[in-house]
Amino acid sequence: MAAQSLRSGEPLDARGAAISEGALRRLLHALTDTEHEPWLTSLDPDRSAAVIAGSVHFDNATFSGLADFAGVTFGAPAYFDGATFQGSACFERCTFSEHADFDEVTFSKSATFSGAIFKDHAGFQGASFQGAAEFDAVKFRSYVDLENATVAGDANMRGATFQLARQVGPFVVGNHLALDESVFGERVTMEVLTSRMSAWGAIFAGGVRLSIDKADMEFDCVDFGRSATLSRATRSAFPVTKNRDSRWSSRANRRPRLLTICGAQVASLSISGTNLRDCSFFGAHGLESLIVEPSCEWRHTPKSRLCIDREIITEEREWHLEKERQFRADHGRRRRLGVRWEDDSESEQPHENRDNDPLRPGQIAALYRALRKASEDNNDQAGASDFYYGEMEMRRRMSIPAGRGRWRAHFDRAVIGAYWLLAGYGLRAWRSLATLAAVVLGASVILWKAGFRDSVGPTTLWHAGRVAVASATSLVRPVDDSELNGVGFGVEIALRFAGPVLLTLSALAVRARIKR
């Protein structure tokens, strides 16, 4: 009779009750319609396909043992507020036709909602998952409330659908938050404190505002939609738990770290307050429109007198490391000269792409070119200068193709090499000024030794230097060259060309330095 009344829509009131595993199994078995659907129990008699037409009230109830609600259909509101699940809780393939409230619930062990459907509001405000939380393939067709929820283990939301959710969090995940292949239909704000976050193939159709703290993030193949921001969340926004301080003490003051955006659509993405030292950009779409705020942290070149200090991407570092490994394999020792690149990656759990072969210099140059354009569009001259330097460095190190185009490649390498040696790619003022001084000094010596006509008589190095300086600083202004012979005239022409070019490069480098 009790089961018949529940099927007919009478409410189930079990507020504050102590419910054992056996009692729950008998209740749900009594609500299973085996007469019309006998296959439901023949497949697995321990699995329920019960239908509860009326509302259920398990507020502050205590479930001992396994709480197995798998396959249950709740036709009316379901209230579990304040309940305690002392064993594992299973809500696989459940259907919640109206709102489902799990506010302030304590899941002492794992909680599984895989494949469940929430047709109305789903509330997990203040819920405590002391084990893993499984929400894979869940469909939230309305709003979901995870504010102040805490998950001690992993939170698996792979393949979940958030149809109308606009605010997710703030909530805490102790280990790994997996949003792989999840779909967000509306623009959503997500605030998460976690150790690791992955979102392979996730779709944020309406855009997203991600506020993340502490996490190592992997965003391969993510579609960020129309407008997206990724920033560091404030710690005060997250729920306070008893062991939160000890749990995150090893990551105190640590920025969220982006590891990869390979294959992601990032044309609408803006990043701030994030560690990009180990981020892989190769394969990202719309990289030239990516906005990277100055508050982000980039990797820098090793400290060495042979290398300028500049921001680099991890693809260039991996290329240098591979060259170092090849040298050690061939010679059995490290290089005695040159910059020493060390594998100082902070990654504790390297992502899959780190096992691939390093990119070729031409591919890395293309990445630098896209990032340089993005920095220029955002008026970030400092970043643009460093990316331009990196682009030119990779172009200078490109391999010479065999066959057609070989001579052109040799010429390009020679020009770029001279550009680097004489002017630091137009970004190092002291190089072009030092080059100009060396050129003027060399020209002065040549003029002194063999640049004047015999009729002029003996000349001094000081006089030859004055002529050289006048020639180097006068592109159009006439210079008295009546006392020069053929050698001196050739030196004068060379100085008239080299002087203004090097001075212009110095001026541009100084301007770039000032705009930093």
PELIN-V675122 format. One record per backbone hydrogen bond with DSSP energy under -1.0 kcal/mol. NH is the residue of the N-H (numbers start at 1). CO is the residue of the C=O. Records with the same first field share a line. If there is no record, write none. Layout:
NH = CO / CO
//
This chain:
5 = 1
6 = 2
7 = 3
8 = 4
10 = 5
12 = 55
14 = 57
16 = 59
17 = 14
19 = 62
24 = 20
25 = 21
26 = 22
27 = 23
28 = 24
29 = 25
30 = 26
31 = 27
32 = 29
34 = 32
37 = 33
40 = 37
42 = 38
43 = 39
47 = 44
51 = 31
52 = 73
56 = 77
57 = 12
58 = 79
60 = 81
61 = 58
62 = 17
63 = 84
64 = 19
67 = 88
69 = 90
71 = 92
72 = 69
73 = 50
74 = 95
75 = 52
78 = 99
79 = 56
80 = 101
82 = 103
83 = 80
84 = 61
85 = 106
86 = 63
89 = 110
90 = 67
91 = 112
93 = 114
94 = 91
95 = 72
96 = 117
97 = 74
100 = 121
101 = 78
102 = 123
104 = 125
105 = 102
106 = 83
107 = 128
108 = 85
111 = 132
112 = 89
113 = 134
115 = 136
116 = 113
117 = 94
118 = 139
119 = 96
122 = 143
123 = 100
124 = 145
126 = 147
127 = 124
128 = 105
129 = 150
130 = 107
133 = 154
134 = 111
135 = 156
137 = 158
138 = 135
139 = 116
140 = 161
141 = 118
145 = 122
148 = 170
149 = 146
150 = 127
151 = 172
152 = 129
153 = 131
155 = 176
156 = 133
157 = 178
159 = 180
160 = 157
161 = 138
162 = 183
163 = 140
168 = 189
171 = 191
172 = 149
173 = 193
174 = 151
175 = 153
177 = 196
178 = 155
179 = 198
181 = 200
182 = 179
183 = 160
184 = 203
185 = 162
188 = 207
189 = 166
190 = 209
191 = 168
192 = 211
193 = 171
194 = 213
195 = 175
196 = 175
197 = 216
198 = 177
199 = 218
201 = 220
202 = 199
203 = 182
204 = 223
205 = 184
207 = 204
208 = 227
209 = 188
210 = 229
211 = 190
212 = 231
213 = 192
216 = 195
217 = 257
218 = 197
219 = 260
221 = 262
222 = 219
223 = 202
224 = 265
228 = 268
229 = 208
230 = 270
231 = 210
233 = 212
237 = 234
238 = 235
244 = 241
247 = 243
248 = 244
251 = 248
252 = 249
254 = 251
257 = 215
258 = 275
259 = 217
261 = 280
264 = 261
265 = 222
266 = 285
269 = 266
270 = 228
271 = 291
272 = 230
275 = 256
276 = 297
279 = 276
280 = 259
284 = 281
285 = 264
289 = 286
290 = 287
291 = 269
293 = 271
296 = 293
297 = 274
301 = 310
307 = 304
312 = 299
317 = 313
318 = 314
319 = 315
320 = 316
321 = 317
322 = 318
323 = 319
324 = 320
325 = 321
326 = 322
327 = 323
328 = 324
329 = 325
330 = 326
331 = 327
332 = 328
344 = 342
354 = 351
355 = 352
356 = 353
364 = 360
365 = 361
366 = 362
367 = 363
368 = 364
369 = 365
370 = 366
371 = 367
372 = 368
373 = 369
374 = 370
375 = 371
376 = 372
377 = 373
378 = 374
379 = 376
380 = 375
381 = 379
384 = 380
385 = 381
386 = 382
387 = 383
388 = 384
389 = 385
390 = 386
391 = 387
392 = 388
393 = 389
394 = 390
395 = 391
396 = 392
397 = 393
398 = 395
406 = 403
409 = 405
410 = 406
411 = 407
412 = 408
413 = 409
414 = 410
415 = 411
416 = 412
417 = 413
418 = 414
419 = 415
420 = 416
421 = 417
422 = 418
423 = 419
424 = 420
425 = 419
427 = 424
428 = 423
432 = 428
433 = 429
434 = 430
435 = 431
436 = 432
437 = 433
438 = 434
439 = 435
440 = 436
441 = 437
442 = 438
443 = 439
444 = 440
445 = 441
446 = 442
447 = 443
448 = 444
449 = 445
450 = 446
451 = 447
453 = 483
456 = 453
464 = 460
465 = 461
466 = 462
467 = 463
468 = 464
469 = 465
470 = 466
471 = 467
472 = 468
473 = 469
484 = 481
485 = 451
489 = 485
490 = 486
491 = 487
492 = 488
493 = 489
494 = 490
495 = 491
496 = 492
497 = 493
498 = 494
499 = 495
501 = 497
502 = 498
503 = 499
504 = 500
505 = 501
506 = 502
507 = 503
508 = 504
509 = 505
510 = 506
511 = 507
512 = 508
513 = 509
514 = 510
515 = 511
//
